[in-house]
Amino acid sequence: MTGGKALSLRARLIAGIAFVAVVLTLVSAIITYTTRHQLIAQVDARLESFTPLRRGVMDRPRDQSQGPRVPTERLGGRGGDDDGRVSDAYVGVLGPDGVLATRLAPNAGDLTSSPPQLDPSTVPRTEAAFATVDSEDERTTYRVLTQPIAGFVVVTALPIDDVRATITRLLLIEVSGSIVILLALGLVGWWVLHLGIRPVQEMTAAASLIAAGDFAVRLPEAAPGTESAALAGALNQMLGRIQHALDDRAEAESRLRRFVADASHELRTPITTIRGYAELYRHGGLANREALDDAMRRTEQESARMGRLVGDMLTLAKLDEERPLLRRPTDLVRIARDTVADASVSEPGRRITLEVDRPDAVVDGDEDRLRQAVINVVGNALVHTNATVPVSVRIRHHDGRIELEVRDEGDGMDPEIAARVTERFFRADPARSRHRGGSGLGLSIVAATIVAHGGTLSVTSTPGSGTTVRMDLPVVVYGPQDPGTH
């Protein structure tokens, strides 16, 4: 509705039922009126069919003692060509003196022979007319046709009790039918309200709670197969996704706050060191050559560590943005072999082995990112174990996937610590990691890289038994024209 308050669905339904009731009443009235009119018209046609009797009535020899009237003692009798006739019609003559003389009385069935009750003063004397009157004994209702002829009025009447009975039965049928229809509409309305409006009200209440900030609310399940059930299911699914998105957002904001705090903490140390040496030099505290060389060396170390930290943070930022990877067929066996060779050169006294189940292990990925991930995992194993601990790299194929595993036989970690090593800036031993130049982002970068390639990263460790880092990636199947390893 425009410019006013819109009706609720319940009010519209009630208004619709009321409108149907009004329409039923009007239709019933029209049908009743039309039927009664038609039946009366049929009776009137029968009355007009008796007009040939007028001549017989008026030409009948009169009893001279009664003047122009038919003797009243012959009421109900038969005379002339009417004797023995069975009829439901009444025929009489109304004389100028206002006395009705019966010419033919009804004798069909149990009809009364009482004449119609006429008021001579109201009977038209100039033209034919129809009227509906009761009998003198008020047991019968007549439809009367009065026809004036030569100062007399011929009165022809037919009982219409059967017409009235028909109309009464029709009214009963219409009333009963209307009541049944309205009850059916009421039941349908209740059903619609129960299945349709109540779920809408529940959804409205849930929407109010959601608007108030309660995203954990869910809509109750409706009858299966109904539109309300489909809508409730879709809204619950949407609310679940919104809740999941809000949880992810809250978690992301929490991670961002921790990331900024940790990054600030990590950057503050080298910046403070560099600033301290600069102020020391400005105040003349580095007068001799040896002190100046040591300050420059420490400044260079902290600058390099700060550069690595900034580089790692930029790498994580790119991975978080989910930028497209430079995918191409990449052989993990070749990457692992190069990494093991480089590690063996950097630590010649350590036993570093490579074990593969096939000559190649090709995946579809960014070679530089995957190479950096493998280097980080192997380097992490070397940094956090002493020089006598063996490190092994193993590559295996299973169920359409490739598993690259780096295992050391060092001291290991508690399971609680192992579960957090992929968190950004997390260190099981902060002092040692910072001293060795680590930023606490190495395994975070590895995890983000593997996930970006559709894989998974897991870390298992047992105190006294070493640590295993496992990277799981999907195998790529190439056709004859596709490039293989390179």
ZATOR-376889 format. One record per residue (C-alpha): residue number from 1; residue in one letter; chain; x, y, z negated. Coordinates in steps of 0.001 Angstrom, whole numbers, plus 524288, in hexadecimal, padded with zeros to 5 digits. Example, Ala and Ser with C-alpha at 12.3 -4.5 7.8 and 13.67 -1.06 7.14 Angstrom:
# residues 2
     i   aa   ch    east   north      up
     1    a    A   8300C   7EE6C   7E188
     2    s    A   83566   7FBDC   7E41C
# end
This chain:
# residues 486
     i   aa   ch    east   north      up
     1    m    A   80000   80000   80000
     2    t    A   804D1   80D93   80354
     3    g    A   803A3   818DF   7F9EF
     4    g    A   7FED5   81097   7EE9C
     5    k    A   80207   8052F   7E601
     6    a    A   802B3   7F85C   7ED69
     7    l    A   7FA6E   7ED24   7E8B2
     8    s    A   80111   7E156   7E2EE
     9    l    A   7FFF3   7D445   7E9B2
    10    r    A   7F6CF   7CF81   7DEF7
    11    a    A   7EDE3   7DB60   7E0C4
    12    r    A   7EE04   7D98F   7EF84
    13    l    A   7EA3A   7CB58   7EE06
    14    i    A   7DEEC   7CEB8   7E4EB
    15    a    A   7DA9A   7D994   7EE1D
    16    g    A   7DAFF   7CFF8   7F968
    17    i    A   7D26E   7C63F   7F225
    18    a    A   7C8E1   7D12C   7EEAB
    19    f    A   7C87A   7D54A   7FCF3
    20    v    A   7C589   7C751   80109
    21    a    A   7BA80   7C6EC   7F6E8
    22    v    A   7B4A4   7D361   7FCA8
    23    v    A   7B5CA   7CDF4   80A6D
    24    l    A   7AF57   7C140   80643
    25    t    A   7A42B   7C8E6   8001A
    26    l    A   7A222   7D106   80C50
    27    v    A   7A2CD   7C536   81536
    28    s    A   7993C   7BDCB   80CA2
    29    a    A   78FD5   7C948   80C9C
    30    i    A   790AC   7CA7C   81B5A
    31    i    A   78E98   7BBE4   81D5E
    32    t    A   7830B   7BBCF   813EB
    33    y    A   77CCF   7C7AC   81A23
    34    t    A   77EE2   7C27F   827E7
    35    t    A   779B7   7B502   8248C
    36    r    A   76DA9   7BA5F   81DAF
    37    h    A   76B1F   7C3B8   828D9
    38    q    A   76C3B   7B8B2   832A6
    39    l    A   76336   7AFB9   82AFF
    40    i    A   7591C   7BA76   82925
    41    a    A   75A1A   7BD89   837AC
    42    q    A   756F2   7AF4B   83AA1
    43    v    A   74B2D   7AFF8   8318C
    44    d    A   746C9   7BC99   83814
    45    a    A   747D7   7B5FD   8455D
    46    r    A   73F04   7AB0E   8406F
    47    l    A   73566   7B4F4   83B3F
    48    e    A   734B9   7BB74   8487D
    49    s    A   7324B   7AE1E   84EA6
    50    f    A   7254B   7AD96   8477F
    51    t    A   71FE3   7B975   84ED4
    52    p    A   717DC   7B10D   8583F
    53    l    A   70F89   7ADA3   84C77
    54    r    A   70B02   7BBA4   84BB2
    55    r    A   700FF   7B9A5   85614
    56    g    A   6FBCF   7AD4F   84F9D
    57    v    A   6FB28   7B468   842CA
    58    m    A   6F42E   7C022   847ED
    59    d    A   6EB11   7B8C0   85158
    60    r    A   6E6DD   7AE9C   84760
    61    p    A   6D828   7AF7E   844D2
    62    r    A   6D64F   7B70E   8385B
    63    d    A   6CD74   7B34B   82D21
    64    q    A   6C2AD   7BDCD   82E86
    65    s    A   6C0D4   7BE61   81FD4
    66    q    A   6CECC   7C2F1   81E04
    67    g    A   6CF59   7CCC2   8290B
    68    p    A   6DC7E   7CD27   82FC3
    69    r    A   6E3B9   7C554   82524
    70    v    A   6E68F   7B71B   8249F
    71    p    A   6DF8A   7B197   818B7
    72    t    A   6E86E   7B0C7   80CDB
    73    e    A   6E2BF   7A3AB   80907
    74    r    A   6E9C4   79E00   814E1
    75    l    A   6F771   7A0DD   80F56
    76    g    A   6FFEB   79562   81208
    77    g    A   6F5F9   78F69   81B61
    78    r    A   6F793   78C6B   829A3
    79    g    A   6EED4   7904B   8347E
    80    g    A   6EDCB   78F83   8430D
    81    d    A   6F9F7   78B8A   84A39
    82    d    A   7020B   78D1D   83DBA
    83    d    A   6FB80   78205   83661
    84    g    A   704FA   77731   832B0
    85    r    A   710DF   77F2E   8361E
    86    v    A   71CEE   77DC8   82D20
    87    s    A   7240D   78AA1   82BC7
    88    d    A   72C0A   792D5   8222C
    89    a    A   72659   79F6E   827D5
    90    y    A   71C0C   7A82E   821F0
    91    v    A   712B8   7AF8C   82AE5
    92    g    A   708AA   7B905   825F4
    93    v    A   7010F   7C51E   829CC
    94    l    A   700FD   7D19F   821F6
    95    g    A   6F43C   7D8B7   8245B
    96    p    A   6F1A2   7E748   823DB
    97    d    A   6EC81   7E58B   81612
    98    g    A   6F9B6   7E075   81184
    99    v    A   6F569   7D26B   80F51
   100    l    A   6FEBD   7C7F7   8144F
   101    a    A   6F7A8   7BC64   81A4F
   102    t    A   6FFC1   7AFFC   81BF2
   103    r    A   6FF3B   7AA0E   8295D
   104    l    A   709F4   79FBF   827BD
   105    a    A   71056   79BE1   81AF0
   106    p    A   71D4F   79429   8198B
   107    n    A   71B09   785A2   8179D
   108    a    A   728AD   77FFF   81A58
   109    g    A   72ECE   778C5   80F00
   110    d    A   72CAB   77ECF   801B3
   111    l    A   72B66   78CD0   80691
   112    t    A   721D3   79536   7FF38
   113    s    A   7156F   799C3   8061B
   114    s    A   715C3   7A6BD   7FEE8
   115    p    A   71543   7B206   808A5
   116    p    A   71FA7   7BCB4   8091A
   117    q    A   71E2C   7C7CD   7FF92
   118    l    A   71B51   7D3D4   807EA
   119    d    A   717C5   7E1AB   80424
   120    p    A   70DC3   7E5F0   80E74
   121    s    A   71190   7F416   80C9A
   122    t    A   71F8A   7F186   810EC
   123    v    A   71CA6   7E8AB   81C80
   124    p    A   71F2E   7EFF1   82958
   125    r    A   712AE   7F172   83160
   126    t    A   718C2   7F6C0   83DCA
   127    e    A   7244C   7EDC4   840D4
   128    a    A   729AB   7E054   83E14
   129    a    A   732C2   7DF29   8326B
   130    f    A   73A96   7D50B   82AF1
   131    a    A   73B4D   7D412   81C2F
   132    t    A   73FBC   7CAC1   81190
   133    v    A   735F0   7C890   80687
   134    d    A   732C8   7BE94   7FC1D
   135    s    A   726A0   7B627   7FC01
   136    e    A   71B9B   7B9C3   7F31C
   137    d    A   71F55   7AEF5   7E9C0
   138    e    A   72DC2   7B357   7EABD
   139    r    A   73205   7A56C   7EDE4
   140    t    A   735C8   7A82D   7FBEC
   141    t    A   73C88   7B318   8033A
   142    y    A   73705   7B663   810A3
   143    r    A   73C64   7BD21   81C79
   144    v    A   73067   7C445   821B9
   145    l    A   72D3D   7C9D4   82F38
   146    t    A   721B9   7D34B   82F8F
   147    q    A   71BCC   7D6B2   83CC7
   148    p    A   71062   7E083   83DA5
   149    i    A   705C2   7DD08   84792
   150    a    A   6F8EE   7E475   84927
   151    g    A   6F83A   7E93C   83B26
   152    f    A   6FC73   7DC14   8359E
   153    v    A   70A12   7D7A9   831CA
   154    v    A   70E5C   7C9F1   834FA
   155    v    A   7176A   7C511   82A29
   156    t    A   720C8   7BA26   82DC3
   157    a    A   72A03   7B524   82327
   158    l    A   73467   7AAA2   821AA
   159    p    A   73A6E   7A666   814CB
   160    i    A   748FD   7A993   813C1
   161    d    A   74C19   7A238   8074E
   162    d    A   75544   79973   80F07
   163    v    A   75C24   7A5A3   8143B
   164    r    A   75DE7   7AABE   80678
   165    a    A   762B2   79D59   80213
   166    t    A   76C55   79D15   80D67
   167    i    A   77168   7AA98   809F7
   168    t    A   77286   7A6AB   7FBB1
   169    r    A   77A5A   79A86   7FF3D
   170    l    A   782D2   7A2A7   80855
   171    l    A   78585   7AC55   7FD49
   172    l    A   7891A   7A13B   7F41B
   173    i    A   7924D   79B9A   7FE51
   174    e    A   79876   7A8ED   800CE
   175    v    A   79A1F   7ABD5   7F264
   176    s    A   79FA9   79E4C   7EFB1
   177    g    A   7A8B7   79F1F   7FB80
   178    s    A   7AD47   7ACB6   7F7B6
   179    i    A   7B020   7A842   7E9D6
   180    v    A   7B7C1   79C80   7EEEA
   181    i    A   7BF77   7A50B   7F863
   182    l    A   7C285   7AF19   7EDEA
   183    l    A   7C6AC   7A462   7E46F
   184    a    A   7CF5F   79E9E   7EEFC
   185    l    A   7D527   7AC03   7F198
   186    g    A   7D726   7ADD9   7E30B
   187    l    A   7DE5A   7A0ED   7E225
   188    v    A   7E687   7A46E   7EE01
   189    g    A   7E947   7B1B7   7E7FE
   190    w    A   7ED64   7AB8B   7DB29
   191    w    A   7F5F4   7A20E   7E29F
   192    v    A   7FC32   7AD17   7EA55
   193    l    A   7FE44   7B4ED   7DDE7
   194    h    A   80414   7A91A   7D715
   195    l    A   80D38   7A54F   7E222
   196    g    A   80FD6   7B285   7E827
   197    i    A   80E12   7BDD1   7DED3
   198    r    A   81380   7B7AA   7D27F
   199    p    A   82094   7B45C   7D8FB
   200    v    A   82107   7C235   7DE50
   201    q    A   81ED4   7C778   7D098
   202    e    A   82998   7BEAA   7CB88
   203    m    A   83282   7C374   7D662
   204    t    A   82F2B   7D175   7D2F0
   205    a    A   8329C   7CEFB   7C4B2
   206    a    A   83F56   7C881   7C8D5
   207    a    A   84274   7D3F4   7D1DF
   208    s    A   84063   7DD4D   7C674
   209    l    A   84A06   7D588   7BE4F
   210    i    A   853AF   7D588   7C980
   211    a    A   851FE   7E449   7CB0A
   212    a    A   8551E   7E560   7BC95
   213    g    A   861FD   7DE5F   7BF07
   214    d    A   85EB8   7D056   7BB82
   215    f    A   863C5   7C900   7C775
   216    a    A   86335   7BBEB   7C089
   217    v    A   8544C   7BB60   7C16A
   218    r    A   84E7A   7B166   7CAB7
   219    l    A   840D0   7AFD2   7D036
   220    p    A   83900   7A3F0   7CBE1
   221    e    A   83680   7998B   7D5F8
   222    a    A   82953   79A73   7DCEB
   223    a    A   82141   78FA5   7E32F
   224    p    A   829BA   788E2   7ED79
   225    g    A   82669   78C06   7FB82
   226    t    A   8204E   7994C   7F89A
   227    e    A   82504   7A698   7FD0F
   228    s    A   826F9   7AA38   7EEC9
   229    a    A   82FFD   79E8F   7ECE9
   230    a    A   837B4   7A22E   7F912
   231    l    A   838B6   7B05D   7F4B1
   232    a    A   83C8A   7AC89   7E6D9
   233    g    A   846EB   7A34F   7EC1E
   234    a    A   84C61   7ADB5   7F53F
   235    l    A   84C7F   7B7E8   7EA5B
   236    n    A   852FE   7AE8B   7E0D8
   237    q    A   85D35   7AB65   7EB12
   238    m    A   85F3E   7B9DB   7ED84
   239    l    A   8601E   7BC9C   7DEF0
   240    g    A   869E9   7B195   7DD84
   241    r    A   87257   7B764   7E824
   242    i    A   87112   7C4F5   7E24B
   243    q    A   874CC   7BF9D   7D4FD
   244    h    A   8802E   7B85B   7DB06
   245    a    A   88458   7C48B   7E25D
   246    l    A   8835F   7CCBC   7D5FD
   247    d    A   88B39   7C2A4   7CE7D
   248    d    A   89566   7C293   7D93F
   249    r    A   89577   7D150   7D93B
   250    a    A   89714   7D1E4   7CA92
   251    e    A   8A1DB   7C7C2   7CB5E
   252    a    A   8A85B   7CF2D   7D66E
   253    e    A   8A7A4   7DBDC   7CEBC
   254    s    A   8AD44   7D4F4   7C2F8
   255    r    A   8B82A   7CF38   7CB41
   256    l    A   8BA8C   7DC96   7D145
   257    r    A   8BB9C   7E2EE   7C3ED
   258    r    A   8C4E8   7D84A   7BF6F
   259    f    A   8CC68   7D978   7CC2F
   260    v    A   8CDD4   7E82F   7CAE1
   261    a    A   8D1B3   7E6FC   7BC9D
   262    d    A   8DB83   7DC3B   7BF64
   263    a    A   8E0CF   7E332   7CB59
   264    s    A   8E25A   7EFAB   7C383
   265    h    A   8E952   7E814   7B8F6
   266    e    A   8F230   7E142   7C2B2
   267    l    A   8F57B   7EDC3   7C9F9
   268    r    A   8F77F   7F598   7BDB0
   269    t    A   90381   7EDB4   7B9AD
   270    p    A   90BB2   7EFC8   7C615
   271    i    A   9070A   7FDD8   7C750
   272    t    A   90ACF   8008A   7B946
   273    t    A   9181A   7FA3A   7BB87
   274    i    A   91ABB   80202   7C7E3
   275    r    A   91619   80E8D   7C186
   276    g    A   91E4E   80BED   7B575
   277    y    A   92ACC   80A42   7BD56
   278    a    A   92794   81670   7C550
   279    e    A   925B7   81EA5   7B8F7
   280    l    A   93204   818C3   7B315
   281    y    A   939AA   81CB1   7BF20
   282    r    A   933B3   82A68   7BF1E
   283    h    A   9379E   82C7F   7B0F6
   284    g    A   9457F   827FA   7B397
   285    g    A   94446   81AEF   7ACD0
   286    l    A   94AA2   813B8   7B832
   287    a    A   957AC   81AB7   7B814
   288    n    A   96087   80F3B   7BB45
   289    r    A   96071   80724   7C790
   290    e    A   95D8C   7FA37   7C0E0
   291    a    A   95127   7FF53   7BA2F
   292    l    A   94C79   80593   7C6D7
   293    d    A   94E7A   7F8EF   7CE83
   294    d    A   946F9   7F127   7C450
   295    a    A   93BD6   7FB16   7C495
   296    m    A   93B23   7FA7A   7D374
   297    r    A   93B2A   7EBAA   7D2F7
   298    r    A   93005   7EB5D   7C940
   299    t    A   928A3   7F5B1   7D106
   300    e    A   92A1E   7ED93   7DD54
   301    q    A   92560   7E149   7D650
   302    e    A   91963   7E806   7D0E2
   303    s    A   91684   7EE5E   7DDFA
   304    a    A   91741   7E124   7E4AE
   305    r    A   90E6D   7DB0C   7DA67
   306    m    A   904D1   7E638   7DBED
   307    g    A   90543   7E486   7EAA1
   308    r    A   9025E   7D604   7E972
   309    l    A   8F734   7D8E8   7E035
   310    v    A   8F14F   7E2F4   7E973
   311    g    A   8F307   7D983   7F4C9
   312    d    A   8EC26   7CEB0   7ED5F
   313    m    A   8E0F8   7D7BB   7E9D0
   314    l    A   8DF8B   7DBF0   7F7FC
   315    t    A   8DF44   7CDAF   7FC16
   316    l    A   8D489   7CAC4   7F251
   317    a    A   8CCFF   7D6D2   7F6A7
   318    k    A   8CD74   7D224   804C5
   319    l    A   8C8FB   7C49B   800C1
   320    d    A   8BDEB   7CA69   7F8AE
   321    e    A   8B970   7D236   8047B
   322    e    A   8B875   7C557   80BEF
   323    r    A   8BF6F   7CABB   817B5
   324    p    A   8BFEE   7C179   8235B
   325    l    A   8CB60   7B813   822CC
   326    l    A   8D48B   7B635   82E3F
   327    r    A   8D060   7A820   82FF7
   328    r    A   8D7C0   79EA5   83885
   329    p    A   8DBFB   7905D   83797
   330    t    A   8E57F   78FD0   82C4F
   331    d    A   8ED93   78400   8283D
   332    l    A   8EE67   78316   8196E
   333    v    A   8F922   778BD   81A72
   334    r    A   90206   78265   8214F
   335    i    A   8FEFF   78CFD   81760
   336    a    A   90172   783BD   80C09
   337    r    A   90E29   77EE9   81222
   338    d    A   9132E   78CDA   813EA
   339    t    A   90F50   7907E   80608
   340    v    A   91610   7849D   80015
   341    a    A   92241   78760   80813
   342    d    A   922A7   79594   803A1
   343    a    A   92074   791B7   7F55C
   344    s    A   92B49   78783   7F626
   345    v    A   93499   791E9   7FB0A
   346    s    A   930DD   79B8A   7F057
   347    e    A   9321A   7911C   7E5BC
   348    p    A   93B93   786EC   7EADD
   349    g    A   93C8D   77FC8   7DDF3
   350    r    A   92DEA   77CAA   7DD2E
   351    r    A   9275C   770D7   7E347
   352    i    A   91C5F   775B1   7EC3B
   353    t    A   915BB   76B57   7F492
   354    l    A   90B95   76AFC   7FF7A
   355    e    A   90269   75F7E   80208
   356    v    A   8F8D2   75F00   80D70
   357    d    A   8EFA7   75459   81231
   358    r    A   8EFA5   75924   82071
   359    p    A   8F941   76089   828F3
   360    d    A   8F077   76C71   82970
   361    a    A   8E50E   7726D   82209
   362    v    A   8DE79   77C9C   82A9B
   363    v    A   8D4A9   78647   82552
   364    d    A   8CE30   79236   82B3B
   365    g    A   8D3B5   79D83   8239A
   366    d    A   8DC5B   7A96F   82242
   367    e    A   8EA2F   7A3FC   8222F
   368    d    A   8F044   7AF7B   81B07
   369    r    A   8E627   7AF0A   81027
   370    l    A   8E70A   7A033   80EB5
   371    r    A   8F5EE   7A0BC   80ECA
   372    q    A   8F5B7   7AB0C   80423
   373    a    A   8EC41   7A2AD   7FC2A
   374    v    A   8F50F   796AD   7FCE9
   375    i    A   9010F   79EEE   7F9A1
   376    n    A   8FA00   7A4CC   7EDDB
   377    v    A   8F60A   79784   7E876
   378    v    A   9038C   79176   7EA44
   379    g    A   90A1A   79DC4   7E506
   380    n    A   9010D   79DB4   7D950
   381    a    A   9050D   78FA0   7D645
   382    l    A   91370   79360   7D733
   383    v    A   91202   79F94   7CEC4
   384    h    A   90AB2   7991A   7C39A
   385    t    A   9134D   78CFC   7C24B
   386    n    A   92197   78B66   7BF56
   387    a    A   92B7B   787D9   7C9B3
   388    t    A   92B79   7795F   7C66E
   389    v    A   91CD9   7772D   7C89F
   390    p    A   9197F   770C3   7D5BE
   391    v    A   90F46   776EA   7DE78
   392    s    A   90800   76F02   7E8C0
   393    v    A   8FF86   77348   7F42F
   394    r    A   8F609   76970   7F9E0
   395    i    A   8EC98   76A60   8055F
   396    r    A   8E1A4   76090   80763
   397    h    A   8D5B9   75F1C   8103B
   398    h    A   8C8B9   75A95   80AA4
   399    d    A   8BA74   75BAB   80EBF
   400    g    A   8BCE4   765BB   8195E
   401    r    A   8C4E6   76E8F   81098
   402    i    A   8D33F   77116   80DE2
   403    e    A   8D870   7718E   8001F
   404    l    A   8E550   7787D   7FD2F
   405    e    A   8E9F3   775A8   7EF6C
   406    v    A   8F54B   77BEF   7E808
   407    r    A   8F926   774F7   7DBA0
   408    d    A   9039A   777A1   7D17D
   409    e    A   9077E   76F39   7C5F9
   410    g    A   9097D   77A69   7BC79
   411    d    A   903A3   77D43   7AF38
   412    g    A   8F5FF   77F61   7B49B
   413    m    A   8EB35   787CB   7AECA
   414    d    A   8DF4F   78660   7A66B
   415    p    A   8D2D1   783FA   7AE74
   416    e    A   8CD4E   79106   7A9C7
   417    i    A   8D90D   79839   7AF5D
   418    a    A   8D906   79038   7BBE3
   419    a    A   8CADC   79420   7BE35
   420    r    A   8CEAA   7A28D   7BE2F
   421    v    A   8DB69   7A2D2   7C5D3
   422    t    A   8D483   7A771   7D229
   423    e    A   8CF22   7B368   7CB27
   424    r    A   8D55B   7C027   7CF1A
   425    f    A   8E080   7C4C7   7C677
   426    f    A   8DF03   7B8E7   7BDB5
   427    r    A   8EB97   7B3B5   7B7D0
   428    a    A   8ED37   7A826   7AEE4
   429    d    A   8FA4A   7AE31   7AAD2
   430    p    A   8F9CA   7BCD2   7ADB0
   431    a    A   90770   7BFF8   7A920
   432    r    A   90E04   7B582   7B159
   433    s    A   905FB   7B88B   7BD75
   434    r    A   908F4   7C6FA   7BCE8
   435    h    A   91752   7C439   7BAA8
   436    r    A   917AA   7BB29   7C669
   437    g    A   910F3   7C556   7CEC0
   438    g    A   90379   7BF33   7CFAF
   439    s    A   8F745   7C7CC   7D0A3
   440    g    A   8ED3B   7BDE3   7CC38
   441    l    A   8E6D4   7BE8E   7D9AD
   442    g    A   8ED93   7B361   7E0B8
   443    l    A   8E397   7A8A8   7DE6F
   444    s    A   8D886   7B289   7DFBD
   445    i    A   8DD30   7B578   7ED7E
   446    v    A   8DE78   7A6EB   7F050
   447    a    A   8D0A4   7A42E   7EB87
   448    a    A   8CAD7   7AF6F   7F37D
   449    t    A   8D24F   7AB05   7FF9F
   450    i    A   8CDD8   79CE4   7FEA7
   451    v    A   8BFAB   7A0DE   7FC45
   452    a    A   8C03B   7AA02   8081A
   453    h    A   8C42A   79E1E   8103A
   454    g    A   8B874   7963E   80B5A
   455    g    A   8C06D   78E44   801B4
   456    t    A   8C1C4   78C94   7F320
   457    l    A   8CCDF   78E14   7E96A
   458    s    A   8CDDF   7864C   7DCD6
   459    v    A   8D7DE   78652   7D1F2
   460    t    A   8D97D   77AEF   7C89B
   461    s    A   8E37B   77A88   7BDC2
   462    t    A   8E662   77282   7B1C5
   463    p    A   8EFF2   776B3   7A729
   464    g    A   8FC5E   76EA0   7A8A6
   465    s    A   8F84D   768D7   7B5CC
   466    g    A   8F9B0   77422   7BF48
   467    t    A   8F084   77BF8   7C7EE
   468    t    A   8EA0C   778F5   7D500
   469    v    A   8E4C9   78341   7DE3A
   470    r    A   8DC23   77D7F   7E8DF
   471    m    A   8D7D7   784CD   7F532
   472    d    A   8CCDA   77E70   7FD03
   473    l    A   8CA14   78318   80AEF
   474    p    A   8C148   77E1B   81601
   475    v    A   8C783   776DE   82153
   476    v    A   8C5FE   77CA5   82EFE
   477    v    A   8C2AB   7736A   83A32
   478    y    A   8C72A   7784E   8477E
   479    g    A   8C352   773E4   85502
   480    p    A   8CCCD   7703B   85FC1
   481    q    A   8CE41   77E6C   86452
   482    d    A   8CF5F   78407   856A0
   483    p    A   8DCD8   7876E   8518F
   484    g    A   8E30D   77E21   8483C
   485    t    A   8EDE5   78099   83ECE
   486    h    A   8F7C6   78ACE   841F3
# end
